Amino acid sequence: MIIKENSSQDRDGLPPFVNSWKQLYILLIGMLALQIVLFYLFMTRFQ
């Protein structure tokens, strides 16, 4: 059984605080969802 380690080539372009592309996409989708909720609350508060 061969286990592939994360090589530097797999990490090209990733920021230092994530370990994989999947983790980066999950972080970005979570931040987008948070912004949508915050803007909705802001809109309803000052309507």
PyMOL commands that set and color helices and strands:
alter all, ss='L'
color gray80, all
select helices_A, chain A and resi 21-45
alter helices_A, ss='H'
color red, helices_A
deselect
rebuild
show_as cartoon
